[in-house]
Amino acid sequence: MTRSPIAACQAAFDIRTLEDANNDGVIDVLNETRSTLRSSSVAVARASFVVRALVSAAVIVVIAAGCGGSESTTEPESSIAVVTVSPGGNGTVWVGGTSTFTVRAEDSQGDPVSGVIFAWTSSNGSVATVNVVGVVRGVAEGVATITATAEGHSGTATVAVRVLQLASVDPGTFQTCGLATDGAAFCWGTNFAGLLGAGATTETCPGFFEPGPCATSPVAVLGGITFASLSVANGFTCGLDTTGAAYCWGVNGGGRLGTGDELDTRFPVAVVGGLTFTSVSAGASHVCGLTATGAAYCWGENGDGQLGTLAELLAFCQFIGPCSTTPVAVAGGLTFTSLSAAEAGLHTCGVTEAGAAYCWGSNAFGGLGNGKITGMSPTPIAVAGGLNFVSVSAGGAHTCGVLASGEAYCWGLNWAGQLGLGTAGTDSATPLPVSGGLVFESVSAGDAHTCGVATNGAAYCWGNNFDQQLGDGTAVDQLVPTAVAGGLTFASVSASWFHTCGLTTDGLGYCWGANEFGQVGDGGTEPSDVPVRVLGQP
């Protein structure tokens, strides 16, 4: 393939890379080393050319002298016939996010032309900008045309810049999902086995042991379902549509998706049984839902009694043990107002209409709160102490709840101070008041940390902070409620295994903590010890 004089000249010089002061672009610069180009039909002569690249607001001009060429000023015809621009991903980018567009030059025979440098432009810089290597950045909601030009030939592609308005955000083990105000579901983090529900993703994240597919910013869940709520857990997600029908997607070991089988799914599928729910809570390997009448149903693994139904009444899942791949009624006939399946554990708790707390499943370290440290209960048992709760949250092996007075109580495992008692290492089989005298609207128990929102909207966290999941600007465990950095006012906060997320009162989603799978949603994979805004929001 014969290249144009400019392309040949560029190939004859050393290629170096520069960035501007804002690190906002990369330009190819040809040094001033002289070179001689020879061919049977072209004499050697001096020439010069100018390469111009617009990076941010500065024009960088580089002059390379000494290219070989003809004495004649007539340029030969370009070898390029077609230029094709391909958008990154599906052609959309969030406000503040980036997407890399690619370009291909072909000759009249359809063969690729190499060694071509393209000039990139955007039709509307107030919507999207593009740098000299095709990285498009969303600026404001709208549509722009991205053009790549070389040697008089151009190709174009459209980019749509979107703004994400969140109504809720919920972290799982290595992924997070958010519900938009229009009921659309978005997820980010690891996409192993397609568990984000968004199909294939183009990014790769470092992960724990080896790189894997991921999304470091929100991607739309497939299926077009309008959701009313979402609950994210250990490798899977469940949600309710506006009619109360339940859908789940992701890993399906033990039948946790409720689809009547153990097949994983990469998009939302309906939970079988025809039940409608007012709420659904996803645990580590099981799910529980609450109907409009206050009846509780659960499905998934039941090796520790977390479904609230006797194991001998259930099926046996391969490699798992007792399970149910469809919803089964929780025993006891209790009427609940709320349920919490332990996202990082093997138990479930709920609050009845009378404000009494009941738990069932594994009681390792006293997580059921019945005065015992070991064992399990396959059916609901009352939490000791006779306290009247507004809500409870089941964590890894501990549980916390809020009274009508706003006082928080916790019980169970306390190795990292997750009970908030001011000490660590001493577990409790009964509820104990959280230190500090704060008045809470809600609390959320994670694997080994706990977070809560005070009545003034301030967020507090305590317990394990190895992955910076407390958001206090450190990686030091905290034995009492410690303010989350940033001074944000939250409507809700949710603690998971290694990271935490919350929604502010003005509808903005923030996450903090571990981020090796992109689960914080800020477009990167670095952990954060303070809240960072999920990408795509205004």
N, C-alpha and C positions, 0 to 999 in steps of 0.2 A: 504494500500500500504506500503510495506517494502522498506525503502530507504537504500542506500549504507552507509557504516560506516562513510564516510566523510560527507555526507549530514546529517546523524543523529547527528554527532558531532557538525556540524555547527548549527543545530537547538537547540542544548542544550546550546549554548552560547548566550549572549546578542549580538544583531547585532547593530553596530554603523556605522555612516557615516563620512567619512573624505574627504577632497578635498586637492589637492596639492597646492603649492604656486601660481600656475597660474590659480587656479579654473578651471582646465581643465579636470577634471575627478572625478569620485566618486568610492570608493572602499569599499567593505564590509570587516570589520575588526572584528575578533572574539577576545573578551577580554580573559584575562588569568584566569577568574573565573573557578574553577574546578567544574566538574559536574560528576555525576554517572549515567551511562546508564545500565539498567538491562533488561534482557530477560530470558526466560526459557532455552535458548540454548547457551547463550554467557556469559562467566565469565567476571568479572570486572577486568580490568588491566590498566596499564598506556600506553599511546601512545602519539605521537605528530605528527603534520603535518604542512606543510608550505603552505600558500596561497600567491601566487605571482601575482601581477597585474602591468602591464606596463602602466604607466600614463605619457603622454608626453615623456620626455627623462629619467625619473627617475624610477628605479625599487624599489617598496615598498615591503618589506618582513615582514610579520606578522606571528609570531609563537604562536600558541595557545596550551598550555600544559594541560594534564589531561583528554583527551577524553577517554571514555571507549572503550574497544575493546578486542579482543581475544589475547592470548599469541601467537597464531599462526601468521605467517607473510603472510599467504595465504588470498588474498582478495576475497570476494564473488563476484559472477557475478553481473554486473550492471543491474538495473531494467529498464534502458533506452533502447529502441529499435530504435526509430526514433527521429531525431532532425530536426525541420523545422524552417528556418529563413525567415521572411517576410520583404521586404523593406518598408521603410516609403514612403508614397505618391505613385508615379508611378515609383519609383526606380531611380529617377534623383535628383541631388542636384546641386545648383549653387556653383561656386567657392566662398569660404568664407562662404557659408551657411551650415546648418546642417539638418540632417534628422534622426529620431530615428527608428532603425530597431528593430523588435521584434523576440523572439525565443520561441518555444514550444517544450517540450520534451514529448514523449509518450512511453508507454510500449508496449509489443507485442500485447496487446488487443486493442490498440488505445486509452487507457485512459491517461489523462495527468499525468505527474510525477512532483510533486511539490518539493520545497526546493532545487532546483538544482542551483548551481552557474556555469556560463559559462565563458570560456575564449574567448575573441573576438580578431580577427586578421584581418588585411587587406593584400591582396596580393600585393598591391602597395601603400606604404605610401606616395609616391610622388604625387599620384593622390587623394587618400582619406585616412583619418585616422579614427580609431574607438576607443572609450574609453570602459571601462569595463562594461558599461551598454548599449552598442549598439548605442551610438550617433555617427553618421558618419558625418565627416566634409570634405567638398570639398576643395582640395588644388590646383589642376590644372586640366585642361581639359583632359578627358580620361575615362577609364573604369577600375574598380577594383572589385575584389571578396571579399566579407565580409563573414567571417567564425566564427561560434560559436561552441565551443567544450566543452563537459562535459563527463567525465567517458568513454573516448575512442570513443565517437560518435560525429559526426559533421554534421552541416547543413550549406548551403551556399546560398547567394543571391548576385546578381550583382548590382552595383551602377554605374551610368553614371554621371560624373561630367561635367557640361556644363558652357560655358562662354557666356554671353549676350552682344552683340554689338548693341547698340541703335542708331537709326537714328532720333528719336524724343521721347518726353515724354510729356504727357498732364494730368494734375490733374482734377478730378471731385469733386463732393461734398464730398464723403467719399471713393472714389476709384481713382486709377490712372492707366493709360495704357501707354505702350511704344511700339514703332514700331522698330523691329530689322532691321538691315541692309539688311537682306534677305527677308523682307516683312512679317515676322511672327509677330503676335500681342501677347502681354503679358499684363496681368493686375494684380493688387494687391489692397488690401483693403477689404472693406466689401463685402461679398458674399451673402447678403440677397437676397432671391428669385433668386439666381444663376446669379446675374447681372454681374459677372466678365466674363461670357461667357466661363468658363473653367470647367463646371460641378461641382460636389461636391468637397469641400475642407475639409481638416482634422483639421485645426486650429480653435480655438475659441478666439475672441478678446473681450475686455471689453465693447466696444461701449460707447454710451452716458448713456443709462438707464439700459441696461441689456446686458449680453454677447451674441454674435452671431457668425455665421460662417464667416471666413475671410481667407485671405492669406497675410502674412506679408512680402512676397517676391514674385517676378513675377511668375505667372503660365500661361501656354500657353492657348490661346483662341482656342476653338474647331473649327473644320470645314476645316482646311487646306487651308484657303484663303490667298493669297498673297496680302497684303494691300500696298497701296501707301501713305495713310494718315489716321489718326485717330483723332476723336474729342470726348472728354469725358465730361459728364455733370452730371445732378442730377439723379443718379440711372440708367443711361443707357449710351451707347456708340454707335457711328456711325463711319463708315470708308468707304473709297473708295478702290476698288481693282485696279489693274493695267490697267483695261479697262475703269475705270471711273464709274463702277456700284457701287451703294451705298448699304451698309449692316448696320443693327442696331441690338442691343440686349440689354436686361435688362427690366426695368419697362416700361410699355406701356400705362400708363394712358393718355387719350386724343389723342391716336393714334400717339404718338411721334416717334414710330419706323417706321412709314410709311408703314406698312404691310397690310393696308386695314381693320384692326380690332384693338381691344384694349387688345389683349392677350399678357401677358409677355412671353419672350423667354429667354432661358438659353444659347443660342448659336446664332451666326450671321445668320440673315435671310435677304433676298433681299428686298429692298424698291421697292414697286410695281410701275408700270407706264412706265418702260423701258427707263427712262432717263439716260443719262450719265453726270457726273459732273466733273469739274476740282477741286472743293473744296467743303467741307461740314463743317458746323459749328453747333454744338449742344448747345441749350440753356437750360434753367431751365426745360421747358416742351414743347419745340418745336425745330425744326431743319430747317435750310435753306441750300440750295445748289446752286452753281453757275455752269452754263453750259459753254461750250466752246465759245458760242456766247455772253456770258455776261448776259444771262437771269437768273433771280433769281426765285427760287421755294422754298416754305416752306411747312411744315406739322406739325401737333400736335395741341396743345391748341391754341385758338384764342380769349379767353375772353377779352384780352386787345388789340386786333388788331395786335399782334406780327407776324402774318403770312403775313401781308400786303395786305390782301384781305378782302372785306366787309363780315362781319359775316353772313349776311342773305343769302349769297351764299354758305354757308358751312353746314355741318351736325351738329348734336347736340349729344355730347357724354354724357353718363350717369355720373352724379355727377360732370361733368366738365363744360358743356355749349358748346358754339360754338367751333368746332374743324374740323380738316380734317385728316383722317387716311391715306391719299395719298397726294403726292405732288401737290400743286396748284401754279399757276403763281402769282408772286407779281405784283400788279397793277401798272400802270404808264408807262410801256414800257421802263424803264430806262435800260441802259447797264452798268453793274457793273464790276469792276476789283477785288473787294474783298467784303466779307460779314462777319458780326460778329453777331451771335445770343447770347443774354445775358445769359451766363451760370448760373448766379445767379439772373437773373431778367426777366422782361416780355417785353423786347423790342429788336429790331433788327436794326443794322445800316450797311451801305455799302458805298463804294467809287466808283464813276462813272469814266469813261474813262477820263473825264475832270478834275478829282481831287476834285469834289464837294462831300461833305458828306451828306447823307440822312439817316433819322431814321424813324421808325414807331413802334407803339405799345404803351405801357404805358408811360405817361409823368409825373408820380409822381416825384416830386422834380426837374423837369427840365431835365431829362435824354435824351430827344430828342434834346435838344439844339436849340429849335425854338423860344426862348425868352419868353416862358410861363413855369410856374411852375407846373400846374395841367393839368388834362385831358388826352386824348389819341388821337392817330391818327391811323386809320385802313389802311392807305396808306402812302407811303413814302413822307416825307416833308423835305425840305432843312434845314440843320443846319445853323443857323444865322452866319453872319460875313464874308461870302465870302472867307473863307480860302481854300487853295488847299492842300488836304491831300494825303498822300501816303497810309495810312492805318488808320483804326479806330478799337477800341475794346469796346464792350458793356459790362458793369459790372452789379452790383446789381441794382442800380438806378442812376448810373453815367456812363459816357462814356469818353474815352480818345482817342486821335489820334496823329499822327506824320506828320508834314509837310515835304515837300521835303527838306527843310533846316535842318531837324533833330530836330526842336523845337517841344516840346510836349505841347498839350493843353488838358484840361479836363473841363467837365461841369456836372451839376446834383447835386446829394446829396453829402454833405460834412461833415457829423456828426463826422467822425473820422479823417478828414484831407486827405481823399482819392483823393481830387483834386490836392493836392500838392501845395497849394497856400501860405502856411505858417500860415494858420488859420484853425480853425474847427468851425462848427456850422452854417456857412453861405453858403447856397446853391447858385448855379449859373445856370441860364437858358440859358446862352450863353457860348461859349468857352472862357476860360481864360488861359494864359500861365502858365505852371508849373514853380515854382521857382527854382533857382539854376543855370540857364544858361547852363545846360548840353545839349549835342547833342546826340539824341537817334537814334538807328536803328529801334527800335520797342518798343511798350508799350502793356501791358496786364492789363485790368481792371478786378478785382475780385469782390467779394461781397461788401466789404468795404475797400479794399486796392488795390493798383496799383503797378505794377512793370515794369521796363523797362531795356533794354540793351543799353548801350552807344556805341558809335562808336568804342571805344577801347576794347569792350567786357566786361566791368565791369557792374555788375548788381546792380540796385538801386530799393528800394521799399519804399512806404510811405502809411500812413493811419492806419487802425486798426491793432493792433499787440497783441491782447488778446491771441491768440493761437500761437504766435511767428512766424506768417506767413511772417513777413518781413525779417527774417533771419539775423538780425543785432546783434544777441547775447543778445537781451533783450526781454522783453514783454511789452515795452512802445510804445504807439502810436507815429508815426512820422508825422509831418506836412509838411515836405519837403523831396525830394529824399534823402535816406540814403543808404550808401553802404552796400551791402550784405557781411557778414563776409566770410573770407576764401581766398580772393584774387584770386578766380577762374575767368577764361575768358570764358564767355558764348556766344553761338551762338543764343540761344533763352531762354526766361523765360516766364512761363505761371502762372498767378495768378488765384486761384479758391476761394472757400468760406473760408476755414480755413487753407489751406496749399498751398504751392507754389512749383513748380518744374522747373528745367531748364536743358538744354543740353549744355555741354561745347564744345569748338571748337575742342577738341580732342575726341568727341563722347562719353562722360561719362554723365550719368544721375544722377542728385542730386535732393533731395526734402527736405523740411523743414516745420515746423509748426505742426499742430494737427496730432495725430497719433493713436488715440484710436481704429481705425479700421485697423491699419497696413498700412495706405495709403502712408506713407513715403517710405515704401519698404526696410527698413534696417533690417528686421528680428525680430523687436520688436514692442512695442506699446507705447513707451515713446515719448513725443513730443520733437522736436529739435528746438532750436532757431538759429541754424546755419545749412548750407547745409550738408547733409549726403549722401554718395554715395548709390545708389540703389544696392541691393545685386545681385551678379552674374556677375558683370562686371569685366574686367581684372584689 
